[in-house]
Amino acid sequence: MPEDTRPEDVLLCVDDEKYVLSSLERAFRNQPLRLVTALSGAEALKIMEREPVRVLITDQRMPGMTGTELLGRVKERWPHVVRIILSGFSEVADLIQAINEGEVYRFIKKPWDNAVLRDLVGRAMEQSRVMDEMGALKQFLGESGHPDNLVNFRVGYAGNTIKMELTETKHPLSAEQIVECLHKIFNTRRDGKELDAIGGALVKQNGKLTFMTEFGNNLQLVLEFPISKSGGLYEG
């Protein structure tokens, strides 16, 4: 396992064919992640109970539980897990429905290209790390804001975009809270490593302050903050 592996970067691969799992193990042998395998959807769910899985790759056509059925259950219990499915052309109709319902992040056609799959998983891992930080921001806003305020996540997979929209009922965030949120994003460290925020922009319109930033692996983060109409730095 590479020295720069993050123990929390767990990739779970699910397929009822052992040779497919062996191929996936070879594809990710020297990657900075921890790979776990399962031979069925039921086994995968048991592993999910004890492992901090970030990314899940599953075959579509498996006995007992299809890949889309597995990912639907994972979405309900572990919505933060990034979900990827392996499929043949004959299964595309089922996959389109699963993608529209938000169960699948991407699908990869069999036989896959190892380089393409590794790049996809790398971007998925980065997305999962950013989602962790959004969870920390949600907790921060819940602890520092007004109890009537709501903090909602909206995650957009299209275009590798994570969108976090904060919906305020009565008490808009203060300028200081917004600045502290942005500061947390650009000063986040995990195991001595920073998330690779490479730039950002602020746009103020329609009663909202929108913050957009880019991370490595072509991932974009969008935060929308309601802003006060009663005065202050971020008046709408």
C-alpha positions as CSV (number, residue, x, y, z in Angstrom):
1,M,0.0,0.0,0.0
2,P,1.5,3.4,-1.0
3,E,2.9,5.6,1.8
4,D,0.5,8.4,1.1
5,T,-2.6,6.2,1.5
6,R,-5.3,7.7,3.7
7,P,-6.8,5.0,5.8
8,E,-10.2,6.6,5.6
9,D,-10.2,6.5,1.8
10,V,-12.0,3.1,1.5
11,L,-13.1,1.8,-1.9
12,L,-15.6,-1.1,-1.8
13,C,-15.9,-3.2,-5.0
14,V,-18.8,-5.7,-5.4
15,D,-19.1,-8.4,-8.0
16,D,-20.3,-12.1,-7.8
17,E,-17.4,-13.1,-10.1
18,K,-14.0,-13.5,-8.3
19,Y,-12.0,-12.8,-11.4
20,V,-13.7,-9.4,-11.8
21,L,-12.7,-8.5,-8.2
22,S,-9.2,-9.7,-8.9
23,S,-9.1,-7.4,-12.0
24,L,-10.2,-4.5,-9.9
25,E,-7.7,-5.3,-7.2
26,R,-4.9,-5.2,-9.8
27,A,-6.3,-1.9,-11.2
28,F,-6.0,-0.2,-7.8
29,R,-3.0,-2.0,-6.5
30,N,-0.7,1.0,-6.2
31,Q,-3.3,3.6,-5.5
32,P,-3.4,5.7,-2.3
33,L,-6.6,4.0,-1.0
34,R,-7.8,0.9,0.9
35,L,-9.7,-1.6,-1.2
36,V,-12.3,-3.9,0.2
37,T,-14.3,-6.5,-1.8
38,A,-17.6,-8.3,-1.6
39,L,-19.2,-11.1,-3.6
40,S,-22.8,-10.0,-3.2
41,G,-25.0,-7.0,-2.3
42,A,-25.9,-8.6,1.0
43,E,-22.2,-9.0,1.9
44,A,-21.5,-5.4,0.8
45,L,-24.2,-4.1,3.1
46,K,-22.6,-6.0,6.1
47,I,-19.2,-4.5,5.2
48,M,-20.8,-1.0,5.0
49,E,-21.9,-1.5,8.7
50,R,-18.3,-1.6,9.8
51,E,-16.1,0.1,7.2
52,P,-16.0,3.9,6.5
53,V,-16.6,3.5,2.8
54,R,-16.2,6.6,0.6
55,V,-16.7,5.1,-2.9
56,L,-18.6,2.0,-3.9
57,I,-18.2,0.2,-7.3
58,T,-20.7,-2.6,-8.0
59,D,-21.6,-4.8,-10.9
60,Q,-25.1,-4.4,-12.1
61,R,-26.1,-8.0,-12.9
62,M,-25.8,-10.1,-9.8
63,P,-27.9,-12.9,-8.3
64,G,-30.1,-12.0,-5.3
65,M,-29.6,-8.2,-5.5
66,T,-28.8,-6.1,-8.6
67,G,-26.3,-3.3,-8.5
68,T,-29.0,-0.7,-8.8
69,E,-30.9,-2.3,-5.9
70,L,-27.8,-2.3,-3.8
71,L,-27.0,1.4,-4.6
72,G,-30.6,2.4,-3.8
73,R,-30.2,0.9,-0.3
74,V,-26.8,2.5,0.2
75,K,-28.3,5.9,-0.8
76,E,-30.9,5.6,1.9
77,R,-28.5,4.6,4.7
78,W,-25.2,6.2,3.6
79,P,-26.1,9.0,1.2
80,H,-22.5,10.4,1.4
81,V,-21.0,7.3,-0.3
82,V,-20.2,8.0,-4.0
83,R,-21.8,5.2,-6.0
84,I,-20.4,3.8,-9.3
85,I,-21.8,0.9,-11.3
86,L,-20.3,-1.4,-13.9
87,S,-22.6,-2.5,-16.7
88,G,-23.0,-3.8,-20.2
89,F,-24.9,-2.0,-23.0
90,S,-28.0,-4.1,-22.4
91,E,-28.4,-2.6,-18.9
92,V,-28.3,1.1,-19.9
93,A,-32.1,1.7,-19.6
94,D,-32.0,0.6,-15.9
95,L,-29.0,2.8,-15.3
96,I,-30.6,5.9,-16.8
97,Q,-33.4,5.5,-14.3
98,A,-31.0,5.0,-11.4
99,I,-29.0,8.1,-12.4
100,N,-32.2,10.2,-12.7
101,E,-33.2,9.0,-9.2
102,G,-29.8,10.0,-7.8
103,E,-28.7,6.5,-7.0
104,V,-25.7,6.4,-9.3
105,Y,-22.8,8.9,-9.6
106,R,-21.4,7.4,-12.8
107,F,-21.6,4.1,-14.7
108,I,-18.6,2.4,-16.4
109,K,-19.1,0.1,-19.4
110,K,-17.5,-3.3,-19.3
111,P,-14.8,-4.0,-20.2
112,W,-13.4,-0.9,-18.5
113,D,-10.2,1.1,-19.1
114,N,-8.1,1.0,-15.9
115,A,-6.8,4.5,-16.3
116,V,-10.3,6.0,-16.8
117,L,-11.6,4.0,-13.8
118,R,-8.7,5.2,-11.5
119,D,-9.3,8.8,-12.6
120,L,-13.0,8.5,-11.9
121,V,-12.4,7.0,-8.4
122,G,-9.9,9.7,-7.6
123,R,-12.4,12.4,-8.4
124,A,-15.1,10.5,-6.4
125,M,-12.7,10.3,-3.4
126,E,-12.1,14.1,-3.6
127,Q,-15.9,14.7,-3.8
128,S,-16.4,12.5,-0.7
129,R,-13.7,14.5,1.2
130,V,-15.3,17.8,0.4
131,M,-18.7,16.4,1.5
132,D,-17.1,15.6,4.8
133,E,-16.1,19.2,5.2
134,M,-19.6,20.3,4.3
135,G,-20.8,18.2,7.1
136,A,-18.4,20.0,9.4
137,L,-19.7,23.3,8.1
138,K,-23.3,22.2,8.7
139,Q,-22.4,21.4,12.3
140,F,-20.7,24.7,12.8
141,L,-23.7,26.6,11.4
142,G,-26.0,24.6,13.6
143,E,-24.0,25.4,16.7
144,S,-23.3,29.0,16.0
145,G,-26.6,30.1,14.3
146,H,-30.1,30.6,15.4
147,P,-32.1,27.4,16.3
148,D,-34.8,28.4,13.8
149,N,-32.4,28.2,10.9
150,L,-32.2,25.3,8.5
151,V,-29.1,24.0,6.8
152,N,-29.9,21.9,3.7
153,F,-27.6,19.9,1.4
154,R,-28.2,19.7,-2.3
155,V,-25.6,17.6,-4.0
156,G,-25.3,17.8,-7.8
157,Y,-23.4,15.1,-9.5
158,A,-23.7,16.5,-13.0
159,G,-20.5,18.3,-13.9
160,N,-18.8,17.2,-10.7
161,T,-20.5,19.9,-8.7
162,I,-21.3,19.8,-5.0
163,K,-23.9,22.4,-4.1
164,M,-24.7,23.3,-0.5
165,E,-27.7,25.7,0.0
166,L,-28.4,27.2,3.3
167,T,-32.1,28.0,3.8
168,E,-32.7,30.6,6.5
169,T,-36.2,31.0,8.1
170,K,-35.8,34.2,10.1
171,H,-32.2,34.9,11.0
172,P,-29.8,35.4,8.1
173,L,-26.1,34.6,8.8
174,S,-23.9,37.4,9.9
175,A,-21.0,38.6,7.8
176,E,-18.6,37.1,10.4
177,Q,-20.3,33.6,10.1
178,I,-20.0,33.7,6.4
179,V,-16.3,34.7,6.5
180,E,-15.6,32.0,9.0
181,C,-17.3,29.4,6.8
182,L,-15.1,30.4,3.8
183,H,-12.0,30.4,6.1
184,K,-12.7,26.9,7.1
185,I,-12.9,25.7,3.5
186,F,-9.6,27.2,2.6
187,N,-7.8,26.0,5.8
188,T,-9.0,22.5,6.0
189,R,-6.5,19.8,6.8
190,R,-6.9,16.0,6.9
191,D,-4.0,14.0,8.2
192,G,-1.6,16.8,7.5
193,K,-3.0,17.4,4.0
194,E,-5.0,20.3,2.7
195,L,-8.0,19.9,0.4
196,D,-6.8,21.5,-2.9
197,A,-8.9,24.6,-3.2
198,I,-7.4,26.4,-6.1
199,G,-9.6,29.6,-6.4
200,G,-13.0,31.0,-5.8
201,A,-15.5,33.7,-6.6
202,L,-18.3,35.5,-4.8
203,V,-21.5,36.6,-6.5
204,K,-24.2,38.6,-4.7
205,Q,-27.7,38.7,-6.3
206,N,-31.4,37.9,-5.6
207,G,-30.9,38.0,-1.8
208,K,-28.1,35.4,-1.9
209,L,-24.4,35.4,-1.7
210,T,-23.0,32.6,-3.8
211,F,-19.5,31.3,-3.2
212,M,-17.9,29.1,-5.9
213,T,-14.6,27.4,-5.7
214,E,-12.7,24.7,-7.5
215,F,-10.8,21.8,-6.1
216,G,-8.4,19.3,-7.7
217,N,-9.8,16.7,-10.1
218,N,-12.1,19.3,-11.7
219,L,-14.5,19.3,-8.7
220,Q,-16.6,22.5,-8.1
221,L,-18.1,23.5,-4.8
222,V,-21.0,26.0,-4.7
223,L,-22.3,27.5,-1.4
224,E,-25.4,29.7,-1.3
225,F,-25.9,32.0,1.7
226,P,-29.1,34.0,2.3
227,I,-28.1,37.6,3.1
228,S,-29.6,40.2,5.4
229,K,-31.9,42.9,4.1
230,S,-31.5,45.0,7.1
231,G,-28.0,46.3,6.5
232,G,-24.4,45.2,6.9
233,L,-21.6,44.1,4.6
234,Y,-23.7,41.5,2.7
235,E,-26.9,43.4,2.3
236,G,-28.9,42.2,-0.7
